[in-house]
Each structure stands twice: as structure tokens, then as C-alpha cells.
Amino acid sequence: MPIVLPFLALAVLILIFRKRGNPWTDAVLSGALCWGAFVAVTTELFGAFRGLTGIGLSMAWLLFDAAAIFYLVKYSHRGKASPLFQETGLGGQFFSPPDLSRFQWFLVGCSIAIVATVGLIALIAPPNNWDSMTYHMGRVVHWMQNRSVAHYPTAITRQVVQAPLPGFTVTHFQLLSGGDRFANLVQWLAMVGSLFGVAAIARELGGNRRAQVLSIVACVTIPMGILQSSSTQTDYVGAFWMTCFAYYVLRYWQNEKRMSQVPQMGASLGLAVLAKGTAYFYLFPFGLWFAISSIWRFRGRIWKPWLIIGAIALGLNLGHYYRNLVAFGSPLGATDTYDMGGWSFKLLLSNVSRNLALHLSTPVRKINLILIAVVEQFHNLIGADASDPATTFPPGQPFDVHSRVNHEDLAGNPLHLILGFLTAIGFAWNWKQFENRQRVKMALYLGSIVVGFLMFCSLIIWSPWRSRLHLPLFVLLAPFIGVILERVVKPQLANAIAVFLILSSMLWLLFNETRPIIANSKYIEEDRLENIFNTSRIDQYFTPRPEIRESYNQTADWLAESGCSDIGLSFSGDTWEYPLWMLLKPRLENPVRIEHVRLLDANPTKPLAYPNGEFSPCVIVASQNDDAKADELEWDARTFTQVEKYGSMSIFSDAERTR
């Protein structure tokens, strides 16, 4: 089965770097960088020639695997064991287990169990969160249909403007497997990679094996991370590449600014930006750290590392930048939805308090109301409005802290936020316990995370769903927490904290609102036990919105019976598109072509050409816009008459083209 090819490639790459003397942590990060770059380059290259097909990708991965295996067998033995790894890393010789205490093995075992359980969820459950149904997976099926990642006319502009790397990877998995069974594994792989990344960072911060294990526990138990890593959201993918960049900055600084870390920095920066827009400001402080230290090291030759990093990062993003520039007039696309539009210290305080409050939410509404009142009182003191429409999205959204703490769009990370504050205080209080170089490194690292958060609060408008965008910060914070717990806190207390984190993570692991192993809120609200084992895969697409399931099924039935092979979509920017594709697939013997039509004049993608050429639909499906309320629609000098309406879905037919 072709789907094994990319997984084989990743495994062989890791073995290559390990066999060349790198610690397992470094081998995983380096192998992942090569793997991610290959995904990005092949997607762009095949897409440029409209060759993004299962056969084409199968051949590309097969050749890549063959070359990697040949190199592993023939040349990679020239490396030697890493003394640093033997002394401080999580392992000894090539496959020998690390020298850990029984309790540390217990923590590692619990972490593996959490990762394995999340992986099981990712394999069993289909993609079903809101963003996946609108644009994460919607763009994947359009790319597969178009055999290209070129921008196309769409009412859901997020399908084309947003950072595409996670979607590239999902597209590979989907074309190689023939379905979306492996789509959630992209985020899961990022979670696994991040655990190696935080262990590596903890080592660079001066942490021993115990600190690395505690860092892994701190990372694997992040609530938002557990919830997202079984979905096709993109925050964990971004977090992984950001973790790689932060690690290589640390390695560069630690190893007397050697050039050997520079290409990895360029690749991790490029992949981070290609995966998630938050990388621009979360990585800016780390980039500044590198820039200042490189000036000290290279002086007149400072252009050399900067040029290498810039060239690699830009090269990985050039295709997406160009497409956005053509369609939206900017390489970054349309950003007005997220832009604060101004800056002041008062607005910064407002956003900091509101964003932090998201991570202190509880399942108890009365407690959350107290938290809301505290934040609003703080705003009164600084002369601001907690629900200011100029700094809140969507406008008119009141400031609120939701009680659904097990939902991947709303969950906070309360224990990790509190731990972050306490370990920062512990670091400052016990400053003298650290050797001078280590304390500077720890301070710069923590300062970079804090500055990244402040930049986020300064630039990004607040909304109740912003907590998920903070995931990279909590992943980066995990190694700092691990090192401080090991160095400053009494072992018994540190161990108790680690166990408590693992036990508390069961809430998010077993009761994920959209992909529950045991149950979700419907058990309390409707006395109905619903989980990934007793619900069909098709029905699980609609777990977050069961009220629309029947209308989508009826629409798919009508379209299948109509015999129409060219279906137009007149959707709003937030309509669930992907489920319609998945419902049509098993109902049709012949392939159909689905395109967005009747776009608003203000939509920047309206002038774009359809990658598959001219489009002449025989049916138009409208939903969640004015078209859905009309009796007739005009398109391409033809009149479409409404023939059926199922819930929010209205079907318009051109009688001359439909049986």
C-alpha cells in the first residue's frame, strides 16, 4: 500500500542521522526537517505541472525511499557515537535503552500510553473539527481534483490564503491511501516530534535525563495538545517546526556559533512559516537572539548565515507567497480579520489579560463568571472595554470564557499556565543556583517565549477561540518547566506534579468533545453515550454539528440521483464543505467536478481561473448566504431554479442539463 512509503522514508531518515552519530532527539528533528522539506518541494513541483496524483507521489516517495535506504546502507556508517548523547541524552548506544530510574521509566511509559491513545483516536475518528470541515480538508479535496495547489475561485478564502504545509502533507496521505483515514496523523506526528524537540531543548538548557523526562511529561499533557493532535488542525504542526527552530538557535549559541546549525535553522524557519502564521511573531525573538549572537561571531561576514537562512526559508515559501501576491496583493494574503489595527499599552494589557483568562476556564459556569467579572473590572481600572468591537473578533462578540474545557477550539491549559508562572518565579528566586552561562541561556529562552506572547497580544485581535493559537508557546515552555522542576523543586514534589499532570490529562484524553473515547457532553446534556467506537465514521463527521447531518445526507442523495457531474457551490465563508464531498464519494460511480460559483465582487479569488478550465455546472448548491433564500439564480447567462431545500442547503437546477 503506497501510504507506507512516507512513513518508511521518515524512519530511514531518522536512522541515517542516528547512525551518523547524532542523539536520537537530534536524529528525529533532522530527519523530520528533510522529510518536511521533501513534502513541500514535491507538492509544489508536481502541482506546477498539474501532476499532483497518487501515481506521481507514489513514484516520488518510492525513489526517495530507495535513495535513502541506499545511503543508509552504503555511506551513513561513517559517523561516530555522540559523546554528548552518551552523557546526557535519553539513550546510550544505537538501540540501548536510556539509564533511567524506575519512576522515570514510569513517567516515560505513561507518556507513551498517552501518545498511543491519541494515535488510536487519530486513526479511528475522521477529521471533524470546524476549521477542517470548512477549509483544512476542503482545500485538500480541491487540490486533489485540480492536481495542483494553485489558487482557485472559492467563497472560503481561507482554503487558499492560509499556510498550506499541513494541507500538503494531508494531500500526500490522502492520495497515497485513497481516503482520509491517515489525515489526523499529521498532527499526531507533530506531537511525537515535539516530545523529542522539548527533550533536546531541555538538554541544551542544561537539564539532565530527569529534566528531559519531566519536560516530556509537561509537553505530552498539554490539554490543547492532546485535543488537537488527533485532528487536522494545524497548531501542533506549527509548534513542532517552531520547536525545531528554537532548538537550533540554542545549539548555535551553545556551540560557539558554528555554521553547521544554520541550514537547519533555515529549514525549520521556512517550514514553521509554511505551516502556521503565528510563527512570524513567536519565532521573531528567537531570530533576534540568533541575529545578535551571529553579529558577534561573524562580524563582517554576517551576510553569510543570514543569506543561507533567508534563502532556504524563502525558497520553501516562495510558491505560496507568489500565489497570495497574485490573488490578494500581498505575500501574506488578507490579514485584516486578525489585525489589531493599532497599538497602545492599554490595548496590550487588555489583550494580555483576556488571552490569559482563556487558559483559566473551568467546567463550572459560575466560576467562569467570576473570572469574567475580574477581567472586566481590570478593564475598568485601565479605562478599556473587555468587549471592545475594535479589538474583538467577530465584532459584537462579548468577552466570555467558555465552560467547554474539553473542546479543541476552546480548551485552556490552566495547570501549565500556573506551572509556567511558578517556575519563572522559582528561576528568578534561585538565580544563583545556576552557572552563569546556563542562567543567561535560561533567561534568554524564557524571555523569547514571553516576548512572542506579547507580540501575539499586540498584533492579533482577541476572540474566544484564540487559546488554540497559543499551543506553540506551551510546547516551548515545557523544557523550561522540566529544567526548573529538576533543579529547583524537591524531587518528591516534582514527581507529584508530574503524576498530577498525567492524571489530570485523562479528562482531555478520554472525553474529547469531538472525538471521545468514552463520552462527551451529550452524555450529560442528552443522556446519550456517543464515542468513536459506537458511532459510524460518516456520522462522526457531524459530531460537532449533528443538526446538519440529515440535510447534508438528503442533499447528497439528490445530487447522486440527478446524474449531474458538474456541481457548483454558492457558500458562505464558513460553510462546511468537506462533508458534502465525503458523502458524495460512495454514492457516485463516476467522478464529479465541484467548484465555487457566484462569488461576491469583493472576493479576491473571483477573477482567478479554474485550474481545470471553464466550468459549466448543471446544479448549484447554496448554503448560509442570500443565494440559499432565492427562488432563482443566474450564472453564466443561465437561470437556475430552486428545486429542493433541505435545512440550510438549497439546490438549484438547470433543467436543460439535469436528467
Secondary structure as GFF3:
##gff-version 3
##sequence-region A 1 659
A	DSSP	alpha_helix	4	19	.	.	.	ID=ss1
A	DSSP	alpha_helix	24	48	.	.	.	ID=ss2
A	DSSP	alpha_helix	54	74	.	.	.	ID=ss3
A	DSSP	three_ten_helix	76	78	.	.	.	ID=ss4
A	DSSP	alpha_helix	83	88	.	.	.	ID=ss5
A	DSSP	alpha_helix	102	124	.	.	.	ID=ss6
A	DSSP	alpha_helix	130	131	.	.	.	ID=ss7
A	DSSP	pi_helix	132	136	.	.	.	ID=ss8
A	DSSP	alpha_helix	137	146	.	.	.	ID=ss9
A	DSSP	alpha_helix	158	161	.	.	.	ID=ss10
A	DSSP	alpha_helix	165	177	.	.	.	ID=ss11
A	DSSP	alpha_helix	185	204	.	.	.	ID=ss12
A	DSSP	alpha_helix	209	220	.	.	.	ID=ss13
A	DSSP	alpha_helix	223	228	.	.	.	ID=ss14
A	DSSP	alpha_helix	235	254	.	.	.	ID=ss15
A	DSSP	three_ten_helix	259	261	.	.	.	ID=ss16
A	DSSP	alpha_helix	262	275	.	.	.	ID=ss17
A	DSSP	alpha_helix	279	282	.	.	.	ID=ss18
A	DSSP	alpha_helix	284	298	.	.	.	ID=ss19
A	DSSP	three_ten_helix	299	301	.	.	.	ID=ss20
A	DSSP	alpha_helix	303	328	.	.	.	ID=ss21
A	DSSP	alpha_helix	345	358	.	.	.	ID=ss22
A	DSSP	alpha_helix	365	382	.	.	.	ID=ss23
A	DSSP	three_ten_helix	389	391	.	.	.	ID=ss24
A	DSSP	alpha_helix	414	429	.	.	.	ID=ss25
A	DSSP	three_ten_helix	431	433	.	.	.	ID=ss26
A	DSSP	alpha_helix	436	459	.	.	.	ID=ss27
A	DSSP	three_ten_helix	466	470	.	.	.	ID=ss28
A	DSSP	alpha_helix	471	487	.	.	.	ID=ss29
A	DSSP	alpha_helix	491	504	.	.	.	ID=ss30
A	DSSP	alpha_helix	506	510	.	.	.	ID=ss31
A	DSSP	alpha_helix	522	525	.	.	.	ID=ss32
A	DSSP	alpha_helix	537	540	.	.	.	ID=ss33
A	DSSP	three_ten_helix	546	548	.	.	.	ID=ss34
A	DSSP	alpha_helix	549	562	.	.	.	ID=ss35
A	DSSP	beta_strand	566	571	.	.	.	ID=ss36
A	DSSP	alpha_helix	578	584	.	.	.	ID=ss37
A	DSSP	three_ten_helix	585	587	.	.	.	ID=ss38
A	DSSP	beta_strand	593	596	.	.	.	ID=ss39
A	DSSP	beta_strand	619	623	.	.	.	ID=ss40
A	DSSP	three_ten_helix	626	629	.	.	.	ID=ss41
A	DSSP	beta_strand	632	635	.	.	.	ID=ss42
A	DSSP	beta_strand	638	646	.	.	.	ID=ss43
A	DSSP	beta_strand	649	653	.	.	.	ID=ss44
###
